[in-house]
Each structure stands twice: as C-alpha cells, then as structure tokens.
Amino acid sequence: MPITYTVHDGGHFIHARAHGTVSPDEFIEYEITHALDERIKRPVSELLEVESGALKNITMDDVSKVIERRKQMNREPKPHRCAIVVSLSDEHTWNLAKFYEKMVILHLPEIVIVFGNLQTARTWLGVQNRKPAKHMESDNE
C-alpha cells in the first residue's frame, strides 16, 4: 500500500509514509484505518512523510471526504498532534496539506502543522532523537 504506518512508544507515536502514487481510496483508507487502530493511545503524535508526487491524484474533495468520514465514525476521535512533511517543490501536495491543516482545525480535536523539513517536524513532535522506523515494523506488537 502506498501509505504505510508503524505504531511506537506504547501506541503514542505513529510514523507514516506516503510513497509511490496514492489513490483517493487508499488515502481515505489510511485515514480511517489508523483512526480505528486499537494500538494507538492518547496522547498521540503522528509524523506523516509524503514523498514528492505521492498525493498527485488526491483532491481537496478527497480531503473533505476524509474529514466527513472521520466525523461520522461511531467513536470519539483521539486528540493528537500531526506533523506532515512535504517537499517544498511539490506545490500540489503542499496546498493539499495546508487545506487539510485548516479543515482539521474546524472539525477535529487535532493539531496539524505542515513542514518542509523533516528535522523541524521531528523537533516539534518531540521525537527528534528517535531512529527512523523501518518499513512496516512496530515496537508495539
């Protein structure tokens, strides 16, 4: 799957990566899947690294669908902080991530900030000393 994530620190840290070309359905599935993941515990911090071009097929409407689906879920959302790291040269993804950032503020108990630098995002989340996660491994299994 083009968006993968791992859960660490007893469920308090999610490290996700979007790579390849993500379809709208895959984008929505990722958002719903990790929102329902029982391993994830409050408070939670999420780091989403987006490879340049990975979200080229995602639209503002797809982001709105995610927000609506998450609001309709029959469970209380887990308040958390999310850092989205996007290439500064990927204007489409940058604009999409900023739109998501604004939509979340209006509809969900989350703080989302878009970063153009991975180390700055890690520092904001307080995970700057954590080693990068290996693909699809979890220390919470």
DSSP file with accessible surface (Angstrom, degrees, kcal/mol):
  #  RESIDUE AA STRUCTURE BP1 BP2  ACC     N-H-->O    O-->H-N    N-H-->O    O-->H-N    TCO  KAPPA ALPHA  PHI   PSI    X-CA   Y-CA   Z-CA
    1    1 A M              0   0  103      0, 0.0    21,-0.1     0, 0.0    18,-0.1   0.000 360.0 360.0 360.0 139.1    0.0    0.0    0.0
    2    2 A P        +     0   0   23      0, 0.0    17,-2.7     0, 0.0     2,-0.5   0.661 360.0  53.5 -67.4 -17.3    1.3    3.4   -0.9
    3    3 A I  E    S+A   18   0A   5     15,-0.2     2,-0.3    23,-0.1    15,-0.2  -0.977  71.8 171.8-118.1 118.8    0.7    4.8    2.7
    4    4 A T  E     -A   17   0A  15     13,-2.2    13,-2.6    -2,-0.5     2,-0.3  -0.883   7.4-172.6-120.7 153.9    2.2    2.7    5.4
    5    5 A Y  E     -A   16   0A  30     -2,-0.3     2,-0.3    11,-0.2    11,-0.2  -0.992  11.2-156.4-146.4 154.6    2.5    3.4    9.1
    6    6 A T  E     -A   15   0A   7      9,-2.1     9,-2.4    -2,-0.3     2,-0.4  -0.924  14.9-138.0-125.2 153.4    4.0    2.0   12.2
    7    7 A V  E     +A   14   0A   0     -2,-0.3   133,-0.8     7,-0.2   132,-0.8  -0.952  30.2 167.4-116.2 131.3    3.0    2.4   15.8
    8    8 A H  E >>> +A   13   0A  10      5,-3.1     5,-1.8    -2,-0.4     3,-0.9  -0.789  44.0  43.2-133.6 175.6    5.6    3.0   18.5
    9    9 A D  G >45S-     0   0   78      1,-0.3     3,-1.1    -2,-0.2    -1,-0.2   0.889 128.9 -51.8  53.5  47.5    6.1    4.1   22.2
   10   10 A G  G 345S-     0   0   43      1,-0.3    -1,-0.3    -3,-0.1    -2,-0.1   0.770 111.4 -48.3  64.9  25.4    3.2    2.0   23.5
   11   11 A G  G <45S+     0   0    0     -3,-0.9    30,-2.3     2,-0.2    -1,-0.3   0.477 117.3 106.5  95.8   5.0    0.8    3.5   21.0
   12   12 A H  T <<5S+     0   0   71     -3,-1.1    33,-2.2    -4,-0.7     2,-0.4   0.484  72.3  52.6 -97.6  -3.6    1.7    7.1   21.5
   13   13 A F  E   < -Ab   8  45A   2     -5,-1.8    -5,-3.1    31,-0.2     2,-0.5  -0.987  58.8-169.6-138.2 127.9    3.7    7.7   18.2
   14   14 A I  E     -Ab   7  46A   1     31,-2.8    33,-2.8    -2,-0.4     2,-0.5  -0.960   3.0-167.5-112.7 130.7    2.6    6.9   14.6
   15   15 A H  E     +Ab   6  47A   4     -9,-2.4    -9,-2.1    -2,-0.5     2,-0.3  -0.969  16.4 177.3-119.1 113.4    5.2    7.1   11.8
   16   16 A A  E     -Ab   5  48A   0     31,-3.5    33,-2.6    -2,-0.5     2,-0.4  -0.858  14.0-164.2-117.8 152.6    3.6    7.1    8.4
   17   17 A R  E     -Ab   4  49A  65    -13,-2.6   -13,-2.2    -2,-0.3     2,-0.5  -0.998   6.8-158.7-137.1 132.6    5.0    7.4    4.9
   18   18 A A  E     +Ab   3  50A   3     31,-2.9    33,-2.9    -2,-0.4     2,-0.3  -0.950  30.0 156.8-107.4 124.9    3.2    8.1    1.6
   19   19 A H        +     0   0   55    -17,-2.7     2,-0.1    -2,-0.5    34,-0.1  -0.904  41.7  17.9-143.6 167.7    5.2    6.9   -1.4
   20   20 A G  S    S-     0   0   37     -2,-0.3     2,-0.5    32,-0.1    -2,-0.0  -0.456 115.7 -36.2  68.4-140.2    4.5    5.9   -5.0
   21   21 A T        -     0   0   65     -2,-0.1     2,-0.4    34,-0.1    34,-0.2  -0.966  61.7-150.9-122.9 115.0    1.2    7.2   -6.2
   22   22 A V        -     0   0    0     32,-3.0    35,-0.4    -2,-0.5    -2,-0.1  -0.706   9.7-143.2 -87.7 130.1   -1.7    7.2   -3.6
   23   23 A S     >  -     0   0   40     -2,-0.4     4,-2.5     1,-0.1     5,-0.2  -0.513  26.5-109.7 -85.0 161.5   -5.2    6.8   -4.9
   24   24 A P  H  > S+     0   0   41      0, 0.0     4,-2.4     0, 0.0     5,-0.2   0.912 120.7  51.2 -56.0 -42.3   -8.1    8.6   -3.4
   25   25 A D  H  > S+     0   0  127      1,-0.2     4,-2.7     2,-0.2     5,-0.2   0.898 109.9  49.2 -63.5 -39.7   -9.4    5.3   -1.9
   26   26 A E  H  > S+     0   0   55      2,-0.2     4,-2.5     1,-0.2    -1,-0.2   0.889 110.1  51.7 -66.5 -38.5   -6.0    4.5   -0.4
   27   27 A F  H  X S+     0   0   12     -4,-2.5     4,-2.0     2,-0.2    -2,-0.2   0.948 113.4  43.5 -62.6 -47.6   -5.8    8.0    1.1
   28   28 A I  H  X S+     0   0   16     -4,-2.4     4,-2.4     1,-0.2     5,-0.3   0.926 112.6  53.3 -64.5 -43.2   -9.3    7.6    2.7
   29   29 A E  H  X S+     0   0  104     -4,-2.7     4,-3.1     1,-0.2     5,-0.3   0.915 107.8  51.0 -59.9 -43.2   -8.5    4.0    3.8
   30   30 A Y  H  X S+     0   0    3     -4,-2.5     4,-2.4     1,-0.2     5,-0.3   0.950 110.9  48.0 -58.6 -49.6   -5.3    5.2    5.6
   31   31 A E  H  X S+     0   0    4     -4,-2.0     4,-1.3     1,-0.2    -2,-0.2   0.912 117.5  40.9 -60.7 -42.1   -7.1    7.9    7.5
   32   32 A I  H  X S+     0   0   17     -4,-2.4     4,-1.6     2,-0.2    -2,-0.2   0.922 113.1  54.4 -73.5 -42.3   -9.9    5.6    8.6
   33   33 A T  H  X S+     0   0   60     -4,-3.1     4,-0.8    -5,-0.3     3,-0.4   0.936 112.4  41.1 -59.7 -48.7   -7.7    2.6    9.4
   34   34 A H  H  < S+     0   0    5     -4,-2.4     3,-0.3    -5,-0.3    -1,-0.2   0.836 110.0  59.0 -75.9 -22.8   -5.3    4.5   11.7
   35   35 A A  H  < S+     0   0   17     -4,-1.3    -1,-0.2    -5,-0.3    -2,-0.2   0.829 113.8  39.2 -68.6 -26.6   -8.2    6.4   13.3
   36   36 A L  H  < S+     0   0   74     -4,-1.6     2,-0.3    -3,-0.4    -1,-0.2   0.493  83.9 124.7 -98.3  -5.7   -9.7    2.9   14.3
   37   37 A D    ><  -     0   0   21     -4,-0.8     3,-1.3    -3,-0.3    -3,-0.0  -0.398  50.1-155.4 -64.1 116.2   -6.4    1.3   15.2
   38   38 A E  T 3  S+     0   0  116     -2,-0.3    -1,-0.2     1,-0.3    -4,-0.0   0.672  87.8  68.3 -67.9 -17.7   -6.7    0.0   18.8
   39   39 A R  T 3  S+     0   0   68      2,-0.0     2,-0.4   -27,-0.0    -1,-0.3   0.738  80.4  92.3 -72.8 -22.0   -3.0    0.1   19.3
   40   40 A I    <   -     0   0    4     -3,-1.3     2,-0.3    -6,-0.1   -28,-0.2  -0.624  59.7-174.2 -83.0 126.6   -3.0    3.9   19.2
   41   41 A K        -     0   0   98    -30,-2.3    -2,-0.0    -2,-0.4    -3,-0.0  -0.861  27.1 -65.7-121.6 153.0   -3.4    5.5   22.6
   42   42 A R  S    S+     0   0  118     -2,-0.3     2,-0.1     2,-0.1    38,-0.1  -0.550 110.2  39.2 -75.6 148.8   -3.8    9.1   23.9
   43   43 A P  S    S+     0   0  100      0, 0.0     2,-0.4     0, 0.0    -2,-0.2   0.692  84.3 177.6 -72.7 149.8   -1.9   11.3   23.7
   44   44 A V  E     - c   0  80A   3     35,-0.9    37,-1.9    -2,-0.1     2,-0.4  -0.941  19.6-162.7-126.1 141.9   -0.6   10.5   20.2
   45   45 A S  E     -bc  13  81A  26    -33,-2.2   -31,-2.8    -2,-0.4     2,-0.4  -0.965  12.0-161.2-118.0 139.9    1.8   12.2   17.9
   46   46 A E  E     -bc  14  82A   1     35,-2.7    37,-3.0    -2,-0.4     2,-0.5  -0.983   9.9-165.5-127.2 133.9    1.9   11.4   14.2
   47   47 A L  E     -bc  15  83A   0    -33,-2.8   -31,-3.5    -2,-0.4     2,-0.6  -0.977   9.6-173.6-115.7 115.9    4.7   12.0   11.7
   48   48 A L  E     -bc  16  84A  11     35,-3.0    37,-3.1    -2,-0.5     2,-0.5  -0.951   4.7-165.1-113.1 111.3    3.5   11.7    8.1
   49   49 A E  E     -bc  17  85A  42    -33,-2.6   -31,-2.9    -2,-0.6     2,-0.6  -0.867   6.7-159.7 -96.2 124.2    6.3   11.9    5.5
   50   50 A V  E     -bc  18  86A  12     35,-2.8    37,-0.6    -2,-0.5   -31,-0.2  -0.926  11.1-137.9-111.4 116.2    5.0   12.5    2.0
   51   51 A E    >   -     0   0  107    -33,-2.9     3,-2.4    -2,-0.6     4,-0.4  -0.423  42.7 -86.4 -66.2 142.4    7.2   11.6   -0.9
   52   52 A S  T 3  S+     0   0   69      1,-0.3    -1,-0.1     2,-0.1   -32,-0.1  -0.260 114.0   8.7 -54.0 127.5    7.1   14.2   -3.7
   53   53 A G  T >  S+     0   0   23     34,-0.1     3,-1.6    -3,-0.1    -1,-0.3   0.318  91.1 118.5  85.4  -7.6    4.3   13.5   -6.1
   54   54 A A  T <  S+     0   0    0     -3,-2.4   -32,-3.0     1,-0.3     3,-0.3   0.829  81.1  40.1 -62.9 -30.3    2.7   10.7   -3.9
   55   55 A L  T >  S+     0   0   14     -4,-0.4     3,-2.1     1,-0.2    -1,-0.3   0.146  76.3 119.3-105.8  24.2   -0.5   12.7   -3.5
   56   56 A K  T <  S+     0   0  123     -3,-1.6    -1,-0.2     1,-0.3    -2,-0.1   0.760  77.8  48.9 -62.8 -23.7   -0.8   14.0   -7.0
   57   57 A N  T 3  S+     0   0   87    -35,-0.4     2,-0.4    -3,-0.3    -1,-0.3   0.381  91.2  98.4 -95.7   3.2   -4.1   12.1   -7.5
   58   58 A I    <   -     0   0    0     -3,-2.1     2,-0.2   -35,-0.1    38,-0.1  -0.771  56.3-164.7 -94.4 137.9   -5.7   13.4   -4.3
   59   59 A T     >  -     0   0   62     -2,-0.4     4,-1.8     1,-0.1     3,-0.2  -0.676  37.4-104.6-115.0 170.5   -8.0   16.4   -4.4
   60   60 A M  H  > S+     0   0   78      1,-0.2     4,-2.4    -2,-0.2     5,-0.2   0.862 122.8  58.3 -60.6 -35.3   -9.5   18.9   -1.9
   61   61 A D  H  > S+     0   0  114      2,-0.2     4,-2.3     1,-0.2    -1,-0.2   0.884 102.9  52.3 -62.4 -38.8  -12.7   16.9   -2.3
   62   62 A D  H  > S+     0   0   10      2,-0.2     4,-1.9     1,-0.2    -1,-0.2   0.908 108.8  49.9 -63.6 -41.0  -10.9   13.7   -1.2
   63   63 A V  H  X S+     0   0    1     -4,-1.8     4,-2.2     1,-0.2    -2,-0.2   0.929 110.0  50.6 -62.5 -43.5   -9.6   15.6    1.9
   64   64 A S  H  X S+     0   0   37     -4,-2.4     4,-2.6     1,-0.2    -2,-0.2   0.893 107.5  54.1 -62.1 -37.6  -13.2   16.8    2.7
   65   65 A K  H  X S+     0   0  113     -4,-2.3     4,-2.8     2,-0.2    -1,-0.2   0.897 107.1  51.5 -62.9 -40.9  -14.4   13.2    2.3
   66   66 A V  H  X S+     0   0    0     -4,-1.9     4,-2.7     2,-0.2     5,-0.2   0.945 110.1  48.2 -60.1 -48.4  -11.9   12.1    4.9
   67   67 A I  H  X S+     0   0    0     -4,-2.2     4,-2.2     1,-0.2    -2,-0.2   0.934 113.7  47.3 -59.7 -45.5  -13.0   14.7    7.4
   68   68 A E  H  X S+     0   0   81     -4,-2.6     4,-1.7     1,-0.2    -1,-0.2   0.923 112.3  49.2 -63.3 -44.8  -16.6   13.8    6.9
   69   69 A R  H  X S+     0   0  120     -4,-2.8     4,-0.7     1,-0.2    -1,-0.2   0.907 111.6  49.2 -62.1 -41.1  -16.0   10.1    7.2
   70   70 A R  H >< S+     0   0   17     -4,-2.7     3,-0.7     1,-0.2    -1,-0.2   0.888 109.4  51.6 -68.3 -35.5  -14.0   10.7   10.4
   71   71 A K  H 3< S+     0   0   93     -4,-2.2    -1,-0.2     1,-0.2    -2,-0.2   0.838 109.5  51.6 -67.7 -29.8  -16.7   12.9   11.9
   72   72 A Q  H 3< S+     0   0  140     -4,-1.7    -1,-0.2    -5,-0.2    -2,-0.2   0.561  82.7 115.9 -84.6  -9.1  -19.3   10.1   11.1
   73   73 A M  S << S-     0   0   40     -3,-0.7     2,-1.3    -4,-0.7    -3,-0.0  -0.305  74.0-123.7 -62.7 144.6  -17.3    7.4   12.9
   74   74 A N  S    S+     0   0  168      2,-0.1     2,-0.3     0, 0.0    -1,-0.1  -0.288  84.4  72.3 -87.5  49.6  -19.0    5.9   15.9
   75   75 A R  S    S-     0   0   97     -2,-1.3    -2,-0.1    -4,-0.1     3,-0.0  -0.973  89.0 -97.4-158.1 151.9  -16.2    6.7   18.2
   76   76 A E        -     0   0  140     -2,-0.3    -2,-0.1     1,-0.1    -5,-0.0  -0.507  47.2-114.5 -70.7 130.8  -14.6    9.7   19.9
   77   77 A P        -     0   0   46      0, 0.0    -1,-0.1     0, 0.0   -41,-0.0  -0.337  24.8-117.1 -66.7 148.7  -11.6   10.9   17.9
   78   78 A K        -     0   0   41    -43,-0.1     2,-0.0    -3,-0.0   -37,-0.0  -0.793  28.6-127.5 -85.9 113.9   -8.2   10.6   19.6
   79   79 A P        +     0   0   53      0, 0.0   -35,-0.9     0, 0.0     2,-0.3  -0.397  47.7 152.4 -59.1 132.6   -6.8   14.2   20.1
   80   80 A H  E     -cd  44 110A  16     29,-0.7    31,-2.3   -37,-0.2     2,-0.4  -0.988  46.1-112.4-158.2 167.8   -3.4   14.3   18.6
   81   81 A R  E     -cd  45 111A  82    -37,-1.9   -35,-2.7    -2,-0.3     2,-0.4  -0.897  30.8-168.0-104.2 134.9   -0.6   16.3   17.0
   82   82 A C  E     -cd  46 112A   4     29,-3.2    31,-2.3    -2,-0.4     2,-0.5  -0.990   9.9-164.4-129.3 128.0    0.3   15.6   13.5
   83   83 A A  E     -cd  47 113A   0    -37,-3.0   -35,-3.0    -2,-0.4     2,-0.5  -0.956   8.5-163.3-108.7 121.2    3.3   16.8   11.5
   84   84 A I  E     -cd  48 114A   8     29,-2.3    31,-3.4    -2,-0.5     2,-0.6  -0.938   5.2-156.4-105.1 123.6    3.0   16.4    7.8
   85   85 A V  E     +cd  49 115A  16    -37,-3.1   -35,-2.8    -2,-0.5     2,-0.4  -0.906  19.0 172.8-106.3 120.7    6.4   16.7    5.9
   86   86 A V  E     -c   50   0A   2     29,-2.7     2,-0.2    -2,-0.6   -35,-0.1  -0.962  38.3-103.9-128.3 143.9    6.1   17.7    2.3
   87   87 A S    >   -     0   0   40    -37,-0.6     3,-1.6    -2,-0.4     7,-0.2  -0.448  25.4-136.7 -64.5 132.7    8.7   18.6   -0.3
   88   88 A L  T 3  S+     0   0  124     28,-0.3    -1,-0.2     1,-0.3    28,-0.0   0.753 104.2  58.3 -63.7 -21.6    8.7   22.4   -0.8
   89   89 A S  T 3  S+     0   0  100      1,-0.2     2,-1.2     2,-0.0    -1,-0.3   0.579  85.8  83.5 -85.4  -7.7    8.9   21.8   -4.6
   90   90 A D    <>  +     0   0   17     -3,-1.6     4,-2.5     1,-0.2     5,-0.2  -0.688  55.2 174.2 -97.9  83.6    5.6   19.8   -4.6
   91   91 A E  H  > S+     0   0  144     -2,-1.2     4,-2.7     1,-0.2     5,-0.2   0.878  73.7  54.3 -61.2 -40.4    3.2   22.7   -4.8
   92   92 A H  H  > S+     0   0   79      1,-0.2     4,-2.4     2,-0.2    -1,-0.2   0.955 113.1  41.5 -59.8 -50.2    0.1   20.4   -5.2
   93   93 A T  H  > S+     0   0    1      2,-0.2     4,-3.0     1,-0.2     5,-0.2   0.889 112.9  54.4 -67.7 -38.1    0.8   18.4   -2.1
   94   94 A W  H  X S+     0   0   69     -4,-2.5     4,-2.4    -7,-0.2    -1,-0.2   0.957 111.8  44.3 -58.7 -48.7    1.8   21.5   -0.1
   95   95 A N  H  X S+     0   0   73     -4,-2.7     4,-2.1     2,-0.2    -2,-0.2   0.890 114.0  50.6 -63.9 -39.4   -1.5   23.1   -0.9
   96   96 A L  H  X S+     0   0    3     -4,-2.4     4,-2.5    -5,-0.2    -2,-0.2   0.933 111.0  48.0 -63.4 -45.0   -3.4   19.9   -0.2
   97   97 A A  H  X S+     0   0    8     -4,-3.0     4,-2.7     1,-0.2    -2,-0.2   0.895 110.9  50.8 -65.6 -39.1   -1.7   19.5    3.2
   98   98 A K  H  X S+     0   0   63     -4,-2.4     4,-2.1    -5,-0.2    -1,-0.2   0.895 109.8  50.9 -65.8 -36.7   -2.4   23.2    4.1
   99   99 A F  H  X S+     0   0   57     -4,-2.1     4,-2.5     2,-0.2    -2,-0.2   0.934 110.8  48.6 -63.3 -45.0   -6.0   22.6    3.2
  100  100 A Y  H  X S+     0   0   10     -4,-2.5     4,-2.6     1,-0.2     5,-0.2   0.925 108.0  55.3 -59.9 -44.4   -6.1   19.5    5.4
  101  101 A E  H  X S+     0   0   22     -4,-2.7     4,-1.5     1,-0.2    11,-0.3   0.923 111.5  43.5 -54.7 -46.3   -4.5   21.5    8.2
  102  102 A K  H  X S+     0   0  131     -4,-2.1     4,-1.3     1,-0.2    -1,-0.2   0.887 112.5  52.1 -69.8 -38.7   -7.2   24.1    8.1
  103  103 A M  H  X S+     0   0   31     -4,-2.5     4,-1.6     1,-0.2     5,-0.2   0.896 107.1  52.8 -66.2 -39.1  -10.1   21.6    7.8
  104  104 A V  H  X S+     0   0    0     -4,-2.6     4,-2.8     1,-0.2     6,-0.4   0.914 103.6  56.8 -64.1 -41.8   -8.9   19.7   10.9
  105  105 A I  H  < S+     0   0  116     -4,-1.5    -1,-0.2    -5,-0.2    -2,-0.2   0.899 112.0  43.6 -56.9 -38.1   -8.8   22.8   13.0
  106  106 A L  H  < S+     0   0  128     -4,-1.3    -1,-0.2     1,-0.1    -2,-0.2   0.795 129.3  20.3 -76.4 -30.0  -12.5   23.3   12.2
  107  107 A H  H  < S+     0   0   69     -4,-1.6    -2,-0.2    -3,-0.2    -3,-0.2   0.640 113.1  46.1-121.9 -18.6  -13.7   19.8   12.6
  108  108 A L  S  < S-     0   0   15     -4,-2.8     2,-2.1    -5,-0.2    -1,-0.1  -0.943  75.3-113.3-133.4 153.6  -11.5   17.5   14.7
  109  109 A P  S    S+     0   0   67      0, 0.0   -29,-0.7     0, 0.0     2,-0.3  -0.374  79.9 108.5 -81.8  61.8   -9.6   17.8   18.0
  110  110 A E  E     -d   80   0A  11     -2,-2.1     2,-0.5    -6,-0.4   -29,-0.2  -0.939  62.3-138.1-133.3 159.1   -6.2   17.6   16.4
  111  111 A I  E     -d   81   0A  93    -31,-2.3   -29,-3.2    -2,-0.3     2,-0.4  -0.984  25.4-177.8-116.9 120.9   -3.3   19.9   15.7
  112  112 A V  E     +d   82   0A   4     -2,-0.5     2,-0.4   -11,-0.3   -29,-0.2  -0.983   4.0 179.3-120.8 130.8   -1.8   19.6   12.2
  113  113 A I  E     -d   83   0A  55    -31,-2.3   -29,-2.3    -2,-0.4     2,-0.4  -0.999  20.4-139.2-131.1 136.4    1.2   21.5   11.0
  114  114 A V  E     -d   84   0A  10     -2,-0.4     2,-0.3   -31,-0.2   -29,-0.2  -0.809  23.2-171.3 -95.6 132.6    2.8   21.2    7.6
  115  115 A F  E     -d   85   0A  25    -31,-3.4   -29,-2.7    -2,-0.4     3,-0.1  -0.917  28.3-158.4-123.9 150.0    6.6   21.3    7.5
  116  116 A G  S    S+     0   0   32     -2,-0.3     2,-0.4   -31,-0.2   -28,-0.3   0.354  84.1  60.8-101.3   2.5    9.0   21.4    4.6
  117  117 A N     >  -     0   0   82      1,-0.1     4,-2.0   -30,-0.1     5,-0.2  -0.989  67.3-151.7-137.9 125.1   11.8   20.0    6.8
  118  118 A L  H  > S+     0   0   53     -2,-0.4     4,-2.7     1,-0.2     5,-0.2   0.902  97.2  51.6 -63.0 -43.7   11.8   16.5    8.5
  119  119 A Q  H  > S+     0   0  103      1,-0.2     4,-2.4     2,-0.2    -1,-0.2   0.895 109.0  50.7 -65.2 -37.5   14.1   17.5   11.4
  120  120 A T  H  > S+     0   0   76      2,-0.2     4,-2.5     1,-0.2    -1,-0.2   0.926 111.4  48.8 -64.3 -41.9   11.9   20.5   12.2
  121  121 A A  H  X S+     0   0    0     -4,-2.0     4,-2.2     2,-0.2    -2,-0.2   0.927 111.1  49.7 -62.8 -44.1    8.8   18.3   12.2
  122  122 A R  H  X>S+     0   0    4     -4,-2.7     5,-2.5     1,-0.2     4,-1.1   0.903 110.7  50.1 -62.0 -40.9   10.5   15.8   14.5
  123  123 A T  H ><5S+     0   0   80     -4,-2.4     3,-0.6     2,-0.2    -2,-0.2   0.933 108.9  51.3 -63.9 -45.4   11.6   18.5   16.9
  124  124 A W  H 3<5S+     0   0   69     -4,-2.5    -2,-0.2     1,-0.3    -1,-0.2   0.897 113.8  45.0 -59.0 -38.3    8.0   19.9   17.1
  125  125 A L  H 3<5S-     0   0   10     -4,-2.2    -1,-0.3    -5,-0.2    -2,-0.2   0.656 112.4-121.3 -78.8 -16.7    6.7   16.4   17.8
  126  126 A G  T <<5S+     0   0   55     -4,-1.1    -3,-0.2    -3,-0.6     3,-0.2   0.744  85.8 107.5  81.0  24.1    9.5   15.8   20.4
  127  127 A V    > < +     0   0   17     -5,-2.5     3,-1.5    -6,-0.2    -4,-0.2   0.050  30.2 123.2-119.4  25.2   10.8   12.7   18.5
  128  128 A Q  T 3  S+     0   0   75     -6,-0.6    -5,-0.1     1,-0.3    -1,-0.1   0.763  76.3  48.2 -62.1 -25.0   14.0   14.2   17.2
  129  129 A N  T 3  S+     0   0  150     -3,-0.2    -1,-0.3    -7,-0.1     2,-0.3   0.507  86.0 108.1 -94.0  -4.7   16.1   11.5   18.8
  130  130 A R  S <  S-     0   0   58     -3,-1.5     3,-0.1    -8,-0.1    -3,-0.1  -0.552  74.8-119.0 -74.5 135.4   14.1    8.6   17.6
  131  131 A K        -     0   0  175     -2,-0.3     3,-0.1     1,-0.1    -1,-0.1  -0.455  41.3 -91.0 -69.3 144.8   15.7    6.5   14.9
  132  132 A P        -     0   0   90      0, 0.0    -1,-0.1     0, 0.0     2,-0.1  -0.304  49.3-110.4 -57.1 137.4   13.7    6.4   11.7
  133  133 A A        -     0   0   11      1,-0.1     2,-0.2    -3,-0.1     3,-0.1  -0.417  26.1-118.3 -70.9 144.4   11.3    3.5   11.6
  134  134 A K    >   -     0   0  145      1,-0.1     3,-1.7    -2,-0.1    -1,-0.1  -0.510  52.4 -73.0 -76.6 154.8   12.0    0.6    9.3
  135  135 A H  T 3  S-     0   0  115      1,-0.3    -1,-0.1    -2,-0.2     3,-0.1  -0.247 108.7 -16.4 -56.1 117.7    9.3   -0.1    6.8
  136  136 A M  T 3  S+     0   0  102      1,-0.2     2,-0.3    -3,-0.1    -1,-0.3   0.727  98.4 129.9  60.4  30.5    6.2   -1.6    8.4
  137  137 A E    <   -     0   0  109     -3,-1.7     2,-0.4  -131,-0.0    -1,-0.2  -0.834  36.9-164.6-105.6 154.5    7.8   -2.7   11.7
  138  138 A S    >   -     0   0   21     -2,-0.3     3,-0.6  -132,-0.2  -130,-0.2  -0.999  24.9-155.1-140.4 138.5    6.3   -1.8   15.1
  139  139 A D  T 3  S+     0   0   90   -132,-0.8  -131,-0.2    -2,-0.4  -129,-0.1   0.322  93.4  67.3 -90.5  12.4    7.7   -1.8   18.6
  140  140 A N  T 3         0   0   51   -133,-0.8    -1,-0.2  -131,-0.1  -132,-0.1   0.072 360.0 360.0-116.2  18.3    4.1   -2.2   19.9
  141  141 A E    <         0   0  178     -3,-0.6    -4,-0.0  -134,-0.1     0, 0.0  -0.627 360.0 360.0 -94.9 360.0    3.2   -5.6   18.6
